[in-house]
Structures are given as C-alpha cells and as structure tokens.
Amino acid sequence: MKIRIANKNDIKTLYEMAILFNNSETATTSEIIEKYLDGNQEIVLIAENDSGAIGFATGRIGHHMCFSTPIGDILEIFVREEHRKFGVGSKLFERIEDEFARHGVNRLRVFTTLDNVTAADFYENRGYTRYETVMFRKDCRDL
C-alpha cells in the first residue's frame, strides 16, 4: 500500500469515494475537488494498492488571529469498505499527522458525531483526548 498527496489525476476517484463517504451524489463536485487540490489550504491524501485507490484523508490548516501557530483539522478519513480492518485508516491518519507537522502545526483537532463510537475509539487509541464542545449550524439559505 502507498499513501501519497493527491493530484489532479485523482479527481474522478476522489469524487467517487466522496460520494461513498457522504452517501450522497450532491455532496461535492469534481470542480470543487479540483479547487482544493489547487490550493494550499487543504491536505488531500490518497491510499492506493495494486487495484487502485482504496481510501483518502483530508485536513485543513487554519491560521487564527488568537493563536501563534496554525491548527490542523483532520476533516475526513475514508477507506473503502472491503479494505477496512487492514490498517489503511491508521496509515492515512499517521501520514496526515506527519503532513501537518511538516507545515508547522502543533495542535490537531478531529471531529466526529456523538454516536460514532468506532471513530471516537480510533482517535482515543491514537492519543487524542475527548474535548467537550457543542457545534451549532445554520444553513445560509435561511438568512
């Protein structure tokens, strides 16, 4: 298995996996994916084996007025179902942490839903501590 930084040749595959990740065809577009691959705000990784792409990870580096160093947010970790339980997610996680460190990030955050016990256990087993917070959301269409 190989993990590498995604590039424009991966757009179609990333789109297909994003659909699986979100269980929705309206979640993203190829154009949106291309925009994030062009910029320097997100880290996008691809895990692949001899059969092709088997997973991805994304993260965002945030620069905030109130913090002297950037904060890294791990946004998505996805592994195709048939490749789960073989360490692919762990390898993606390790690599994205390394990429954040390379960019000078010294604090990482990762978010999950309250009912996603599997993800919570995964993060806690990697040294992350639960931080109680509440997020509120509003669709801008309501403004």
C-alpha positions in Angstrom: 0.0 0.0 0.0 1.1 3.5 -0.8 -0.1 6.8 0.6 0.6 10.0 -1.3 -0.5 13.6 -1.9 -3.5 13.6 -4.3 -3.2 15.4 -7.6 -5.5 16.4 -10.5 -5.3 12.9 -11.9 -7.2 11.7 -8.8 -10.2 13.9 -9.2 -12.5 11.2 -10.6 -11.5 8.7 -8.0 -11.8 11.2 -5.1 -15.2 12.2 -6.4 -16.4 8.6 -6.4 -15.0 8.0 -2.9 -16.6 11.3 -1.6 -20.0 10.0 -2.8 -19.5 6.8 -0.8 -18.2 8.8 2.2 -21.2 11.2 2.2 -23.8 8.7 1.0 -24.9 11.4 -1.4 -24.3 12.5 -5.0 -24.9 16.1 -4.1 -22.1 16.4 -1.5 -19.4 17.7 -3.9 -18.4 18.1 -7.5 -15.3 17.4 -9.5 -14.8 21.2 -9.8 -14.8 21.6 -6.0 -12.3 18.8 -5.6 -10.1 20.3 -8.2 -10.2 23.7 -6.4 -9.0 22.1 -3.2 -6.2 20.2 -4.9 -5.0 23.5 -6.5 -4.9 25.5 -3.2 -2.7 25.2 -0.2 -5.4 25.2 2.5 -6.2 21.5 2.5 -4.1 18.4 2.6 -5.6 15.6 0.5 -4.1 12.2 0.7 -4.8 9.0 -1.3 -4.2 5.4 -0.2 -3.7 3.0 -3.0 -2.8 -0.6 -3.7 -2.3 -2.6 -6.8 -6.1 -2.4 -7.5 -6.2 1.4 -7.3 -7.4 4.0 -4.8 -8.7 2.4 -1.6 -9.1 5.5 0.7 -8.4 9.1 1.3 -7.8 11.6 4.1 -8.3 15.4 4.1 -7.2 18.1 6.5 -7.2 21.8 6.7 -4.5 24.1 8.2 -6.1 27.1 10.0 -4.4 30.3 10.8 -6.2 32.1 13.5 -5.8 35.6 15.0 -5.8 34.3 18.6 -3.2 31.5 18.1 0.5 32.0 17.3 0.8 28.7 15.4 -1.5 27.1 12.9 -4.1 24.5 13.9 -4.7 21.4 11.9 -8.2 20.0 11.4 -8.5 16.4 10.2 -11.7 16.6 8.2 -12.2 13.2 6.6 -10.8 9.7 6.8 -12.4 7.3 4.4 -11.5 3.7 3.5 -13.4 1.6 1.0 -15.4 -1.0 2.9 -13.7 -4.0 1.5 -10.3 -2.6 2.6 -11.3 -1.8 6.2 -9.7 -3.5 9.2 -6.3 -3.8 7.4 -4.7 -0.7 8.9 -5.4 1.6 5.9 -7.1 4.2 8.1 -4.3 4.1 10.6 -1.7 4.7 7.9 -3.7 7.6 6.4 -4.0 9.0 9.9 -0.3 8.7 10.6 0.6 10.3 7.2 -1.8 13.3 7.7 -0.3 13.9 11.1 3.1 13.9 9.5 2.0 16.4 6.8 0.6 18.7 9.5 3.9 18.6 11.4 5.7 19.4 8.2 3.6 22.5 7.9 4.4 23.7 11.4 1.1 22.6 13.0 1.4 21.7 16.7 -2.2 21.2 17.6 -4.6 18.9 15.8 -8.3 18.5 16.1 -10.6 15.9 14.7 -14.4 15.9 14.8 -17.0 13.1 14.8 -20.6 12.7 15.7 -21.6 11.8 19.2 -22.9 8.4 18.1 -19.8 7.4 16.2 -18.2 5.2 18.9 -15.9 3.5 16.4 -14.4 6.8 15.3 -14.1 8.0 18.9 -12.3 4.8 19.9 -10.0 5.1 16.9 -9.0 8.7 17.8 -8.6 8.0 21.5 -6.4 5.0 20.7 -4.1 7.4 18.9 -3.7 9.7 21.9 -6.4 12.2 21.2 -8.5 13.3 24.2 -12.2 14.0 24.1 -12.9 17.7 24.3 -16.5 18.5 25.1 -17.9 21.2 22.8 -21.1 21.9 21.1 -21.4 23.0 17.4 -24.3 24.9 16.1 -25.2 25.1 12.4 -27.4 27.2 10.2 -28.0 26.9 6.5 -27.3 30.3 4.8 -30.4 29.8 2.7 -32.3 30.7 5.9 -30.8 34.2 6.1 
